[in-house]
Amino acid sequence: MNIELLHSVSIRGRYFYGYCCLLSTIQKYTLEPIYKPLDKILKNFVETDQLDDWQGRVDEFMPSRILEVDFPLIHCVASTDKKSNGLIKYYSEQPFVVLNIIEELMWLGISNLYGGFDSKHTLPYIIQIVKYLEEENIDLPNEGILTIFPVSEDRGWGKRIDIDSLLIAYGYIV
């Protein structure tokens, strides 16, 4: 992965790439699709301008808040008083790499919400997601995806996108 390329990619572009990394990991391990309420929250980041509302909802879905964990995830125990059984069940059935990617992806979205765009706030999260895939010998999504998300759009945030249309265009949804 050309890390330098990420400097020219908007926050929404980095997030979309991280989401594609999550899908690649799920495909590699032939896991069940992302739990629907979680998937809706994850996709909403690139589709909305109401990111303060998004943050309020995503906090309720973070693996670190649902499970009692050490991050990066090495050991976990479900905490039944935190969230619905469906989300706990979903998280409990995932390999640690999936939970780690979800956590990093959420922090990527949250990290630069308040204040002007600064690449250093989101870059570590997408780099860590890429490292997780490399460590697991999972093919990275095509870097060409990143070229449609220039950092020059919308003050570094990038334009809102219809994520499902892009996922179809890049073969993640058939």
Disulfide bonds with the S-S distance in Angstrom:
none
